[in-house]
Amino acid sequence: MDYKQLPEDMDAAMETKKWFAGLGLLFALVFSGSQGSAGSGLNFNDLVLNGRYIGADSALEWYTPSGGSPVKLDISASFIVQLDGKGNGVGTITDIIADANGAFPATLCVYATTGTYSLNTDGTGTATFNLTTTSPGCSDGQETYALTYLGNGSKYCGVVTGFTFPPGVDVSSIVGSFCAVKQ
């Protein structure tokens, strides 16, 4: 593949992943069978997200190693987060990060997370979590998410809307979506 075409291909791949992530979130909203989902006229707040939630996500990330060419990474993750009903959360994320082209072995990253969330009265919201790791080959960071609450505090879903990593970790984009259920 010609390197000059790579950014265009990356944009197309990222747009496709965003489209599918959005479609998945829409599907979850429409077919969840939940009571009190967004748009139902009920008033929500941070209190409805209270307890221990477990979930999984998948993401696509473009990473540029120092002095190298961009590499597409596929990320599969599982997580546990404790939400306090007051807009705060703590938890653990375990990522398996693999080069989509198989150029290097998969990396296991375990992150301790702390952050905040806010739920609007319509059932949508945002969250920001700091990720701290001691796993070799992994970096600390911060991610922001758009959330949608689904039914009686038992489930929420989201998409990654932003990320920050330390200097020297060049991640040009991340597209990911997840759902979590109350344990």
N, C-alpha and C positions, 0 to 999 in steps of 0.2 A: 504494500500500500504506500502510495506517495505521501510523505509527511505533510506536504502542503494541503492535502485534502483532509487530513485528520481533524482539524478544528471543525470543519463543516460536518463531518461524520459524527463528531462528538455532539454537536448541537442537535443534529437529527436524532441521535440515540437518546439524548437527555429529554428532548421534547416528547419522544415516544414513551419513555419511562414515566414522565410527568402525566401524560395523558392516561396511561394505564393506572397509575396510582390514584388519580382523580376519579377515574371510572370505578375503581375498587371501592373507594370511600363512598361514592354515590350509591353503588350497589349495596353496601353495608347499611346505609341510611334508609334506602327504600325498602329493602327486604329484611330488615332486622326484626320486624314485628314488635318493636319496642313501644312502650308507653312513654309519653312525654318527651319524644324526640324533638329536635329542632323544628320550629315552625308550628308546634302544637298549641300555642297559646299559654302554656304553662310557664311559670317563672322559675328559672334555675339559678343557682349560685354555687360557690366553691364547696358548700356543705355536702352536695350530692356526691362528690368524688371524695370518699372517705373510706379508707381501708387498704388492704393489701391487694394489688392487682398484678396479674401475670400476663405476659404477652409475647408476641413475636413480631419481627419485622424483616423486611428485605429492602436492600438499597443498592443503588448503582452509584459508584464514585469514580471520578477521574482524578488521578494522582500523578504528579510529575516528580520523579526522583531527582535529586540534585544533579544537574547537568544532563539529565536524560530526556527521553521522549515521554509524552503522556501515556499512562497505563490505565485501562479500565479495570476496576475492581468490583467484584460482586460481594456483597456483605449479607450474611444471614445472622440474625441475632435473636436472643431470648432475653427477657428482662423480668425483674420483680421490682415493684416500686410500692412504697408505703405512702399514701396520700392522707394528710391529716384533716381534711375538711376545712382548712383555714388558708389554703393556697400554698402549702409547702409539701415537698416530697423528698424522700431519700430512697436509694435502691441500688441495684446491681444490674449491669448490662454485660452480657457475654457475646462478643462478636466473633464470627469466623469470617476472615477476610481472605479472599482468593483472587488471584490474577485471572481474569476471564480468559486470557490466552494461554494460561498454564506456564508462564515464563518463570514463576517462582512458587515455592510451596505455600500453602495456606498458613495464615497466622491467626493464632487465638489471642484475643484481647479481652481482658476482664476489666471493667470500669466500675468504680464506686461513683454514684451519682448523687448530687444534691441540687435542688432547684425549686422553682416556684411555678404555680399555674394559676390561671384565672378563668372562670367560666362565666360567660355572659348569660343574661336572662333567657336568650333564645336557644341555649344548649350548645353554642359554639364557644371556643375559647382559645387561649394560647398557653404555652409553657416554655420555660427556658431551664435547661439543665446543664450543669457543669460535669464533665467527665474526667475523672482522675484515674490513672492506671500506673501500675508498676510492671506490667507485662512487657517483656523484651520485644522491641520492634514496633511498639504502639505509642501513640502520643495522646497527651491530655487535650481537651478541647471543650467547646461549648456548643450546644445545638438548641435551636428554637423550633417549635412545632405549632401547627394549627390543629386544634382539637375539635371533635364533635362528640358530644355525650349521647349515649344510646341507652335509654330505659332504666329507670329506677336505680341509678348508680352502679349497675352491674356491668356496664361495658362502655368503653370509650375508644375512639379511633383517632388517628392523626396522620399528618404528613410533615416531613422535614421542610421547614421554610427558610432556615439559615444555619450557618455554622461558622465557628471561629477556631482555628488551630494556631499553635505557636509559630513564630517566625521560623522559616526553613522547612515547614511542612506545607507543601504547595498542593492543596486540594482545590481544583477549579470548580467542582460542583458535586453535590450529593442530591440524589432524588430517592426518597424512601417513604414508605407508608407502614403503618402498624395498627394493630388492635390489641386491647387488653381487657381481660375479664376479671371481675372481683373474685377473689379466692375464698 
